Amino acid sequence: MTLSTREADAAFADVVYADQQWVDAEFDALISASFSEPPAPPPPAPPRVPPQPGNPFPPSRRLPPGPAAVTSPANGPDHGRQRSPPAHPLAGRRAAAHAP
């Protein structure tokens, strides 16, 4: 008689779970062996090293005090329109090929 994997697994589970006291004792043993002590603390962070002379410090993450940031570009000769992304390289060729 050949058992499928599922049938063999079910038969094994039936044998294991037949003795609830044994299951509880094994569970308690696993938990006490695995969690008898709290985990070790993480290693300390590496020390912060100042930059070499001549290298600027990295920019601060805090915004400088002052007026709020401008959310839209200013109008005028120095500020043109924002460009669109470039067209797909084949889009121009297809349009030219289908033109009457």
Biopython code that builds the backbone (N, CA, C, O; Angstrom):
import numpy as np
from Bio.PDB.StructureBuilder import StructureBuilder

atoms = [
    (1, "MET", "N", (0.851, -1.175, 0.000)),
    (1, "MET", "CA", (0.000, 0.000, 0.000)),
    (1, "MET", "C", (0.893, 1.233, 0.000)),
    (1, "MET", "O", (1.771, 1.374, 0.852)),
    (2, "THR", "N", (0.668, 2.111, -0.945)),
    (2, "THR", "CA", (1.448, 3.326, -1.074)),
    (2, "THR", "C", (0.606, 4.504, -0.594)),
    (2, "THR", "O", (-0.534, 4.688, -1.021)),
    (3, "LEU", "N", (1.198, 5.307, 0.314)),
    (3, "LEU", "CA", (0.507, 6.486, 0.824)),
    (3, "LEU", "C", (1.003, 7.724, 0.086)),
    (3, "LEU", "O", (2.187, 7.837, -0.233)),
    (4, "SER", "N", (0.099, 8.638, -0.179)),
    (4, "SER", "CA", (0.517, 9.905, -0.762)),
    (4, "SER", "C", (1.197, 10.725, 0.338)),
    (4, "SER", "O", (1.092, 10.406, 1.523)),
    (5, "THR", "N", (1.877, 11.758, -0.065)),
    (5, "THR", "CA", (2.557, 12.627, 0.902)),
    (5, "THR", "C", (1.552, 13.230, 1.877)),
    (5, "THR", "O", (1.814, 13.310, 3.077)),
    (6, "ARG", "N", (0.429, 13.643, 1.370)),
    (6, "ARG", "CA", (-0.598, 14.250, 2.228)),
    (6, "ARG", "C", (-1.120, 13.224, 3.244)),
    (6, "ARG", "O", (-1.303, 13.554, 4.416)),
    (7, "GLU", "N", (-1.355, 12.001, 2.809)),
    (7, "GLU", "CA", (-1.846, 10.964, 3.721)),
    (7, "GLU", "C", (-0.785, 10.609, 4.756)),
    (7, "GLU", "O", (-1.109, 10.387, 5.922)),
    (8, "ALA", "N", (0.483, 10.553, 4.339)),
    (8, "ALA", "CA", (1.559, 10.249, 5.277)),
    (8, "ALA", "C", (1.699, 11.366, 6.312)),
    (8, "ALA", "O", (1.895, 11.096, 7.496)),
    (9, "ASP", "N", (1.598, 12.613, 5.866)),
    (9, "ASP", "CA", (1.672, 13.744, 6.794)),
    (9, "ASP", "C", (0.520, 13.715, 7.788)),
    (9, "ASP", "O", (0.712, 13.983, 8.974)),
    (10, "ALA", "N", (-0.661, 13.395, 7.313)),
    (10, "ALA", "CA", (-1.828, 13.329, 8.203)),
    (10, "ALA", "C", (-1.668, 12.207, 9.220)),
    (10, "ALA", "O", (-2.017, 12.376, 10.388)),
    (11, "ALA", "N", (-1.139, 11.051, 8.782)),
    (11, "ALA", "CA", (-0.940, 9.931, 9.706)),
    (11, "ALA", "C", (0.108, 10.289, 10.759)),
    (11, "ALA", "O", (-0.057, 9.951, 11.932)),
    (12, "PHE", "N", (1.173, 10.963, 10.358)),
    (12, "PHE", "CA", (2.205, 11.386, 11.311)),
    (12, "PHE", "C", (1.638, 12.380, 12.315)),
    (12, "PHE", "O", (1.898, 12.271, 13.513)),
    (13, "ALA", "N", (0.863, 13.350, 11.832)),
    (13, "ALA", "CA", (0.245, 14.329, 12.737)),
    (13, "ALA", "C", (-0.683, 13.634, 13.728)),
    (13, "ALA", "O", (-0.728, 14.014, 14.898)),
    (14, "ASP", "N", (-1.417, 12.631, 13.281)),
    (14, "ASP", "CA", (-2.304, 11.894, 14.194)),
    (14, "ASP", "C", (-1.503, 11.232, 15.314)),
    (14, "ASP", "O", (-1.927, 11.243, 16.469)),
    (15, "VAL", "N", (-0.353, 10.657, 14.978)),
    (15, "VAL", "CA", (0.487, 10.002, 15.997)),
    (15, "VAL", "C", (1.032, 11.043, 16.966)),
    (15, "VAL", "O", (1.021, 10.835, 18.179)),
    (16, "VAL", "N", (1.510, 12.165, 16.429)),
    (16, "VAL", "CA", (2.107, 13.194, 17.286)),
    (16, "VAL", "C", (1.065, 13.793, 18.222)),
    (16, "VAL", "O", (1.313, 13.928, 19.421)),
    (17, "TYR", "N", (-0.084, 14.149, 17.691)),
    (17, "TYR", "CA", (-1.100, 14.820, 18.496)),
    (17, "TYR", "C", (-1.921, 13.870, 19.368)),
    (17, "TYR", "O", (-2.787, 14.321, 20.118)),
    (18, "ALA", "N", (-1.667, 12.582, 19.282)),
    (18, "ALA", "CA", (-2.421, 11.627, 20.103)),
    (18, "ALA", "C", (-2.097, 11.794, 21.588)),
    (18, "ALA", "O", (-2.942, 11.507, 22.436)),
    (19, "ASP", "N", (-0.892, 12.250, 21.912)),
    (19, "ASP", "CA", (-0.481, 12.420, 23.310)),
    (19, "ASP", "C", (-0.294, 13.915, 23.578)),
    (19, "ASP", "O", (0.789, 14.457, 23.358)),
    (20, "GLN", "N", (-1.337, 14.570, 24.047)),
    (20, "GLN", "CA", (-1.309, 16.015, 24.260)),
    (20, "GLN", "C", (-0.281, 16.407, 25.324)),
    (20, "GLN", "O", (0.332, 17.468, 25.214)),
    (21, "GLN", "N", (-0.078, 15.572, 26.355)),
    (21, "GLN", "CA", (0.927, 15.888, 27.378)),
    (21, "GLN", "C", (2.325, 15.934, 26.761)),
    (21, "GLN", "O", (3.129, 16.804, 27.097)),
    (22, "TRP", "N", (2.608, 15.001, 25.863)),
    (22, "TRP", "CA", (3.910, 14.985, 25.201)),
    (22, "TRP", "C", (4.084, 16.235, 24.331)),
    (22, "TRP", "O", (5.155, 16.842, 24.323)),
    (23, "VAL", "N", (3.035, 16.616, 23.601)),
    (23, "VAL", "CA", (3.093, 17.815, 22.756)),
    (23, "VAL", "C", (3.369, 19.041, 23.616)),
    (23, "VAL", "O", (4.212, 19.867, 23.265)),
    (24, "ASP", "N", (2.663, 19.167, 24.746)),
    (24, "ASP", "CA", (2.866, 20.311, 25.634)),
    (24, "ASP", "C", (4.279, 20.329, 26.204)),
    (24, "ASP", "O", (4.899, 21.389, 26.279)),
    (25, "ALA", "N", (4.798, 19.165, 26.607)),
    (25, "ALA", "CA", (6.149, 19.087, 27.167)),
    (25, "ALA", "C", (7.183, 19.472, 26.113)),
    (25, "ALA", "O", (8.127, 20.198, 26.424)),
    (26, "GLU", "N", (7.028, 19.007, 24.881)),
    (26, "GLU", "CA", (7.964, 19.352, 23.817)),
    (26, "GLU", "C", (7.910, 20.844, 23.490)),
    (26, "GLU", "O", (8.943, 21.478, 23.275)),
    (27, "PHE", "N", (6.706, 21.392, 23.457)),
    (27, "PHE", "CA", (6.553, 22.817, 23.180)),
    (27, "PHE", "C", (7.238, 23.641, 24.265)),
    (27, "PHE", "O", (7.977, 24.578, 23.963)),
    (28, "ASP", "N", (6.993, 23.295, 25.521)),
    (28, "ASP", "CA", (7.618, 24.021, 26.625)),
    (28, "ASP", "C", (9.142, 23.914, 26.563)),
    (28, "ASP", "O", (9.840, 24.892, 26.831)),
    (29, "ALA", "N", (9.663, 22.737, 26.214)),
    (29, "ALA", "CA", (11.116, 22.553, 26.114)),
    (29, "ALA", "C", (11.692, 23.416, 24.989)),
    (29, "ALA", "O", (12.748, 24.025, 25.155)),
    (30, "LEU", "N", (11.010, 23.471, 23.856)),
    (30, "LEU", "CA", (11.484, 24.292, 22.741)),
    (30, "LEU", "C", (11.481, 25.775, 23.110)),
    (30, "LEU", "O", (12.437, 26.492, 22.815)),
    (31, "ILE", "N", (10.424, 26.225, 23.745)),
    (31, "ILE", "CA", (10.321, 27.635, 24.112)),
    (31, "ILE", "C", (11.381, 27.996, 25.144)),
    (31, "ILE", "O", (12.026, 29.036, 25.015)),
    (32, "SER", "N", (11.575, 27.174, 26.152)),
    (32, "SER", "CA", (12.559, 27.506, 27.184)),
    (32, "SER", "C", (13.976, 27.458, 26.619)),
    (32, "SER", "O", (14.828, 28.237, 27.046)),
    (33, "ALA", "N", (14.247, 26.570, 25.677)),
    (33, "ALA", "CA", (15.572, 26.503, 25.076)),
    (33, "ALA", "C", (15.822, 27.694, 24.151)),
    (33, "ALA", "O", (16.949, 28.179, 24.058)),
    (34, "SER", "N", (14.796, 28.159, 23.477)),
    (34, "SER", "CA", (14.962, 29.231, 22.509)),
    (34, "SER", "C", (14.901, 30.616, 23.130)),
    (34, "SER", "O", (15.541, 31.546, 22.641)),
    (35, "PHE", "N", (14.142, 30.756, 24.194)),
    (35, "PHE", "CA", (13.899, 32.084, 24.751)),
    (35, "PHE", "C", (14.301, 32.174, 26.215)),
    (35, "PHE", "O", (13.640, 32.864, 26.990)),
    (36, "SER", "N", (15.368, 31.492, 26.607)),
    (36, "SER", "CA", (15.761, 31.537, 28.005)),
    (36, "SER", "C", (16.393, 32.869, 28.367)),
    (36, "SER", "O", (16.317, 33.285, 29.524)),
    (37, "GLU", "N", (17.021, 33.555, 27.405)),
    (37, "GLU", "CA", (17.649, 34.840, 27.656)),
    (37, "GLU", "C", (17.155, 35.846, 26.632)),
    (37, "GLU", "O", (16.774, 35.476, 25.522)),
    (38, "PRO", "N", (17.161, 37.115, 27.004)),
    (38, "PRO", "CA", (16.793, 38.115, 25.997)),
    (38, "PRO", "C", (17.880, 38.184, 24.926)),
    (38, "PRO", "O", (19.022, 37.799, 25.176)),
    (39, "PRO", "N", (17.536, 38.666, 23.752)),
    (39, "PRO", "CA", (18.536, 38.744, 22.687)),
    (39, "PRO", "C", (19.656, 39.719, 23.063)),
    (39, "PRO", "O", (19.457, 40.635, 23.861)),
    (40, "ALA", "N", (20.808, 39.506, 22.486)),
    (40, "ALA", "CA", (21.956, 40.372, 22.747)),
    (40, "ALA", "C", (21.679, 41.759, 22.167)),
    (40, "ALA", "O", (21.003, 41.884, 21.146)),
    (41, "PRO", "N", (22.202, 42.798, 22.818)),
    (41, "PRO", "CA", (21.984, 44.147, 22.281)),
    (41, "PRO", "C", (22.738, 44.313, 20.968)),
    (41, "PRO", "O", (23.737, 43.632, 20.738)),
    (42, "PRO", "N", (22.274, 45.204, 20.113)),
    (42, "PRO", "CA", (22.967, 45.415, 18.840)),
    (42, "PRO", "C", (24.339, 46.033, 19.090)),
    (42, "PRO", "O", (24.548, 46.676, 20.118)),
    (43, "PRO", "N", (25.269, 45.848, 18.168)),
    (43, "PRO", "CA", (26.594, 46.442, 18.351)),
    (43, "PRO", "C", (26.496, 47.965, 18.296)),
    (43, "PRO", "O", (25.575, 48.505, 17.684)),
    (44, "PRO", "N", (27.434, 48.653, 18.929)),
    (44, "PRO", "CA", (27.369, 50.123, 18.911)),
    (44, "PRO", "C", (27.597, 50.658, 17.492)),
    (44, "PRO", "O", (28.241, 50.018, 16.661)),
    (45, "ALA", "N", (27.057, 51.828, 17.250)),
    (45, "ALA", "CA", (27.210, 52.466, 15.939)),
    (45, "ALA", "C", (28.663, 52.885, 15.768)),
    (45, "ALA", "O", (29.336, 53.193, 16.752)),
    (46, "PRO", "N", (29.157, 52.901, 14.532)),
    (46, "PRO", "CA", (30.534, 53.343, 14.329)),
    (46, "PRO", "C", (30.672, 54.812, 14.705)),
    (46, "PRO", "O", (29.707, 55.569, 14.600)),
    (47, "PRO", "N", (31.846, 55.220, 15.135)),
    (47, "PRO", "CA", (32.021, 56.625, 15.538)),
    (47, "PRO", "C", (31.892, 57.542, 14.330)),
    (47, "PRO", "O", (32.205, 57.159, 13.202)),
    (48, "ARG", "N", (31.427, 58.752, 14.588)),
    (48, "ARG", "CA", (31.317, 59.751, 13.526)),
    (48, "ARG", "C", (32.683, 60.391, 13.350)),
    (48, "ARG", "O", (33.297, 60.852, 14.312)),
    (49, "VAL", "N", (33.141, 60.412, 12.132)),
    (49, "VAL", "CA", (34.450, 60.965, 11.829)),
    (49, "VAL", "C", (34.238, 62.280, 11.094)),
    (49, "VAL", "O", (33.490, 62.328, 10.117)),
    (50, "PRO", "N", (34.898, 63.367, 11.560)),
    (50, "PRO", "CA", (34.734, 64.628, 10.828)),
    (50, "PRO", "C", (35.390, 64.529, 9.457)),
    (50, "PRO", "O", (36.322, 63.746, 9.278)),
    (51, "PRO", "N", (34.918, 65.313, 8.482)),
    (51, "PRO", "CA", (35.500, 65.246, 7.143)),
    (51, "PRO", "C", (36.949, 65.737, 7.159)),
    (51, "PRO", "O", (37.368, 66.452, 8.069)),
    (52, "GLN", "N", (37.691, 65.344, 6.149)),
    (52, "GLN", "CA", (39.084, 65.769, 6.003)),
    (52, "GLN", "C", (39.127, 67.282, 5.794)),
    (52, "GLN", "O", (38.161, 67.858, 5.295)),
    (53, "PRO", "N", (40.223, 67.931, 6.164)),
    (53, "PRO", "CA", (40.332, 69.385, 5.928)),
    (53, "PRO", "C", (40.123, 69.703, 4.446)),
    (53, "PRO", "O", (40.651, 69.018, 3.569)),
    (54, "GLY", "N", (39.359, 70.735, 4.190)),
    (54, "GLY", "CA", (39.077, 71.128, 2.818)),
    (54, "GLY", "C", (37.766, 70.568, 2.293)),
    (54, "GLY", "O", (37.231, 71.081, 1.310)),
    (55, "ASN", "N", (37.235, 69.520, 2.931)),
    (55, "ASN", "CA", (35.940, 68.962, 2.525)),
    (55, "ASN", "C", (34.850, 69.628, 3.358)),
    (55, "ASN", "O", (34.969, 69.695, 4.581)),
    (56, "PRO", "N", (33.797, 70.119, 2.723)),
    (56, "PRO", "CA", (32.729, 70.757, 3.508)),
    (56, "PRO", "C", (31.916, 69.706, 4.254)),
    (56, "PRO", "O", (31.872, 68.532, 3.887)),
    (57, "PHE", "N", (31.279, 70.181, 5.312)),
    (57, "PHE", "CA", (30.383, 69.307, 6.059)),
    (57, "PHE", "C", (29.161, 68.991, 5.200)),
    (57, "PHE", "O", (28.801, 69.794, 4.340)),
    (58, "PRO", "N", (28.513, 67.842, 5.408)),
    (58, "PRO", "CA", (27.296, 67.559, 4.638)),
    (58, "PRO", "C", (26.213, 68.566, 5.005)),
    (58, "PRO", "O", (26.206, 69.090, 6.119)),
    (59, "PRO", "N", (25.292, 68.842, 4.072)),
    (59, "PRO", "CA", (24.255, 69.837, 4.350)),
    (59, "PRO", "C", (23.363, 69.387, 5.503)),
    (59, "PRO", "O", (23.129, 68.198, 5.717)),
    (60, "SER", "N", (22.879, 70.380, 6.229)),
    (60, "SER", "CA", (21.987, 70.113, 7.352)),
    (60, "SER", "C", (20.638, 69.651, 6.834)),
    (60, "SER", "O", (20.223, 70.059, 5.749)),
    (61, "ARG", "N", (19.962, 68.829, 7.569)),
    (61, "ARG", "CA", (18.621, 68.376, 7.170)),
    (61, "ARG", "C", (17.549, 69.380, 7.571)),
    (61, "ARG", "O", (16.422, 69.313, 7.082)),
    (62, "ARG", "N", (17.888, 70.295, 8.443)),
    (62, "ARG", "CA", (16.907, 71.295, 8.869)),
    (62, "ARG", "C", (16.898, 72.454, 7.889)),
    (62, "ARG", "O", (17.940, 72.839, 7.359)),
    (63, "LEU", "N", (15.714, 73.009, 7.652)),
    (63, "LEU", "CA", (15.602, 74.174, 6.790)),
    (63, "LEU", "C", (16.007, 75.405, 7.578)),
    (63, "LEU", "O", (15.713, 75.499, 8.769)),
    (64, "PRO", "N", (16.678, 76.353, 6.933)),
    (64, "PRO", "CA", (17.043, 77.576, 7.638)),
    (64, "PRO", "C", (15.796, 78.380, 7.960)),
    (64, "PRO", "O", (14.813, 78.323, 7.222)),
    (65, "PRO", "N", (15.827, 79.135, 9.067)),
    (65, "PRO", "CA", (14.650, 79.947, 9.392)),
    (65, "PRO", "C", (14.486, 81.043, 8.351)),
    (65, "PRO", "O", (15.468, 81.575, 7.834)),
    (66, "GLY", "N", (13.251, 81.372, 8.051)),
    (66, "GLY", "CA", (12.994, 82.422, 7.080)),
    (66, "GLY", "C", (11.655, 82.203, 6.419)),
    (66, "GLY", "O", (10.835, 81.429, 6.912)),
    (67, "PRO", "N", (11.425, 82.880, 5.305)),
    (67, "PRO", "CA", (10.131, 82.730, 4.628)),
    (67, "PRO", "C", (9.959, 81.323, 4.076)),
    (67, "PRO", "O", (10.930, 80.605, 3.836)),
    (68, "ALA", "N", (8.718, 80.956, 3.886)),
    (68, "ALA", "CA", (8.402, 79.623, 3.368)),
    (68, "ALA", "C", (8.959, 79.480, 1.958)),
    (68, "ALA", "O", (9.139, 80.466, 1.243)),
    (69, "ALA", "N", (9.224, 78.245, 1.574)),
    (69, "ALA", "CA", (9.771, 77.974, 0.243)),
    (69, "ALA", "C", (8.742, 78.325, -0.821)),
    (69, "ALA", "O", (7.540, 78.157, -0.614)),
    (70, "VAL", "N", (9.221, 78.811, -1.958)),
    (70, "VAL", "CA", (8.353, 79.145, -3.079)),
    (70, "VAL", "C", (7.930, 77.837, -3.740)),
    (70, "VAL", "O", (8.776, 76.994, -4.040)),
    (71, "THR", "N", (6.637, 77.660, -3.968)),
    (71, "THR", "CA", (6.153, 76.408, -4.538)),
    (71, "THR", "C", (5.990, 76.475, -6.054)),
    (71, "THR", "O", (5.899, 75.431, -6.702)),
    (72, "SER", "N", (5.951, 77.680, -6.641)),
    (72, "SER", "CA", (5.834, 77.789, -8.093)),
    (72, "SER", "C", (6.952, 78.695, -8.593)),
    (72, "SER", "O", (7.380, 79.592, -7.867)),
    (73, "PRO", "N", (7.437, 78.480, -9.822)),
    (73, "PRO", "CA", (8.531, 79.307, -10.322)),
    (73, "PRO", "C", (8.071, 80.739, -10.551)),
    (73, "PRO", "O", (6.905, 80.989, -10.855)),
    (74, "ALA", "N", (8.992, 81.665, -10.402)),
    (74, "ALA", "CA", (8.675, 83.074, -10.619)),
    (74, "ALA", "C", (8.520, 83.321, -12.121)),
    (74, "ALA", "O", (9.122, 82.625, -12.939)),
    (75, "ASN", "N", (7.715, 84.313, -12.468)),
    (75, "ASN", "CA", (7.526, 84.684, -13.868)),
    (75, "ASN", "C", (8.565, 85.730, -14.234)),
    (75, "ASN", "O", (8.976, 86.522, -13.385)),
    (76, "GLY", "N", (8.988, 85.738, -15.470)),
    (76, "GLY", "CA", (9.939, 86.742, -15.912)),
    (76, "GLY", "C", (10.843, 86.170, -16.976)),
    (76, "GLY", "O", (10.729, 84.995, -17.328)),
    (77, "PRO", "N", (11.740, 86.986, -17.492)),
    (77, "PRO", "CA", (12.583, 86.539, -18.599)),
    (77, "PRO", "C", (13.563, 85.434, -18.206)),
    (77, "PRO", "O", (13.968, 84.647, -19.062)),
    (78, "ASP", "N", (13.945, 85.358, -16.958)),
    (78, "ASP", "CA", (14.908, 84.345, -16.535)),
    (78, "ASP", "C", (14.269, 82.997, -16.229)),
    (78, "ASP", "O", (14.977, 82.009, -16.033)),
    (79, "HIS", "N", (12.955, 82.945, -16.186)),
    (79, "HIS", "CA", (12.262, 81.712, -15.798)),
    (79, "HIS", "C", (11.327, 81.285, -16.914)),
    (79, "HIS", "O", (10.202, 81.778, -16.998)),
    (80, "GLY", "N", (11.772, 80.377, -17.770)),
    (80, "GLY", "CA", (10.955, 79.900, -18.878)),
    (80, "GLY", "C", (10.014, 78.802, -18.412)),
    (80, "GLY", "O", (9.990, 78.422, -17.241)),
    (81, "ARG", "N", (9.245, 78.308, -19.365)),
    (81, "ARG", "CA", (8.326, 77.213, -19.063)),
    (81, "ARG", "C", (9.099, 75.954, -18.744)),
    (81, "ARG", "O", (10.225, 75.765, -19.203)),
    (82, "GLN", "N", (8.487, 75.104, -17.960)),
    (82, "GLN", "CA", (9.087, 73.797, -17.696)),
    (82, "GLN", "C", (8.906, 72.939, -18.929)),
    (82, "GLN", "O", (7.832, 72.918, -19.529)),
    (83, "ARG", "N", (9.960, 72.230, -19.306)),
    (83, "ARG", "CA", (9.910, 71.404, -20.503)),
    (83, "ARG", "C", (9.192, 70.100, -20.228)),
    (83, "ARG", "O", (9.199, 69.583, -19.110)),
    (84, "SER", "N", (8.575, 69.585, -21.272)),
    (84, "SER", "CA", (7.967, 68.256, -21.210)),
    (84, "SER", "C", (9.057, 67.216, -21.406)),
    (84, "SER", "O", (10.125, 67.537, -21.927)),
    (85, "PRO", "N", (8.809, 65.975, -20.998)),
    (85, "PRO", "CA", (9.805, 64.938, -21.274)),
    (85, "PRO", "C", (9.923, 64.724, -22.774)),
    (85, "PRO", "O", (8.966, 64.970, -23.509)),
    (86, "PRO", "N", (11.079, 64.271, -23.239)),
    (86, "PRO", "CA", (11.241, 64.068, -24.686)),
    (86, "PRO", "C", (10.291, 62.997, -25.201)),
    (86, "PRO", "O", (9.926, 62.069, -24.480)),
    (87, "ALA", "N", (9.905, 63.141, -26.444)),
    (87, "ALA", "CA", (9.010, 62.160, -27.069)),
    (87, "ALA", "C", (9.774, 60.868, -27.288)),
    (87, "ALA", "O", (11.003, 60.869, -27.350)),
    (88, "HIS", "N", (9.061, 59.792, -27.404)),
    (88, "HIS", "CA", (9.673, 58.493, -27.682)),
    (88, "HIS", "C", (10.379, 58.602, -29.029)),
    (88, "HIS", "O", (9.816, 59.179, -29.959)),
    (89, "PRO", "N", (11.600, 58.065, -29.168)),
    (89, "PRO", "CA", (12.341, 58.248, -30.425)),
    (89, "PRO", "C", (11.626, 57.705, -31.655)),
    (89, "PRO", "O", (11.831, 58.221, -32.754)),
    (90, "LEU", "N", (10.802, 56.690, -31.506)),
    (90, "LEU", "CA", (10.109, 56.127, -32.664)),
    (90, "LEU", "C", (8.806, 56.850, -32.963)),
    (90, "LEU", "O", (8.236, 56.661, -34.037)),
    (91, "ALA", "N", (8.315, 57.683, -32.031)),
    (91, "ALA", "CA", (7.026, 58.341, -32.228)),
    (91, "ALA", "C", (7.075, 59.283, -33.424)),
    (91, "ALA", "O", (6.122, 59.327, -34.202)),
    (92, "GLY", "N", (8.148, 60.029, -33.591)),
    (92, "GLY", "CA", (8.267, 60.953, -34.730)),
    (92, "GLY", "C", (8.328, 60.228, -36.042)),
    (92, "GLY", "O", (7.745, 60.683, -37.026)),
    (93, "ARG", "N", (9.029, 59.096, -36.086)),
    (93, "ARG", "CA", (9.129, 58.322, -37.328)),
    (93, "ARG", "C", (7.784, 57.718, -37.723)),
    (93, "ARG", "O", (7.424, 57.697, -38.900)),
    (94, "ARG", "N", (7.052, 57.232, -36.735)),
    (94, "ARG", "CA", (5.737, 56.636, -37.039)),
    (94, "ARG", "C", (4.775, 57.696, -37.570)),
    (94, "ARG", "O", (4.033, 57.447, -38.520)),
    (95, "ALA", "N", (4.790, 58.880, -36.952)),
    (95, "ALA", "CA", (3.891, 59.943, -37.392)),
    (95, "ALA", "C", (4.247, 60.359, -38.816)),
    (95, "ALA", "O", (3.357, 60.611, -39.628)),
    (96, "ALA", "N", (5.538, 60.434, -39.124)),
    (96, "ALA", "CA", (5.958, 60.817, -40.476)),
    (96, "ALA", "C", (5.600, 59.743, -41.498)),
    (96, "ALA", "O", (5.260, 60.063, -42.637)),
    (97, "ALA", "N", (5.671, 58.491, -41.109)),
    (97, "ALA", "CA", (5.356, 57.398, -42.033)),
    (97, "ALA", "C", (3.869, 57.342, -42.336)),
    (97, "ALA", "O", (3.490, 56.941, -43.437)),
    (98, "HIS", "N", (3.017, 57.728, -41.400)),
    (98, "HIS", "CA", (1.560, 57.666, -41.588)),
    (98, "HIS", "C", (0.978, 58.970, -42.103)),
    (98, "HIS", "O", (-0.230, 59.045, -42.326)),
    (99, "ALA", "N", (1.790, 59.996, -42.300)),
    (99, "ALA", "CA", (1.265, 61.283, -42.774)),
    (99, "ALA", "C", (0.868, 61.176, -44.244)),
    (99, "ALA", "O", (1.555, 60.497, -45.007)),
    (100, "PRO", "N", (-0.236, 61.835, -44.669)),
    (100, "PRO", "CA", (-0.663, 61.757, -46.067)),
    (100, "PRO", "C", (0.192, 62.559, -46.982)),
    (100, "PRO", "O", (-0.051, 62.587, -48.189)),
]
sb = StructureBuilder()
sb.init_structure("model")
sb.init_model(0)
sb.init_chain("A")
sb.init_seg("    ")
for serial, (resi, resn, name, xyz) in enumerate(atoms, 1):
    if name == "N":
        sb.init_residue(resn, " ", resi, " ")
    sb.init_atom(name, np.array(xyz, "f"), 0.0, 1.0, " ", f" {name:<3s}", serial, name[0])
structure = sb.get_structure()
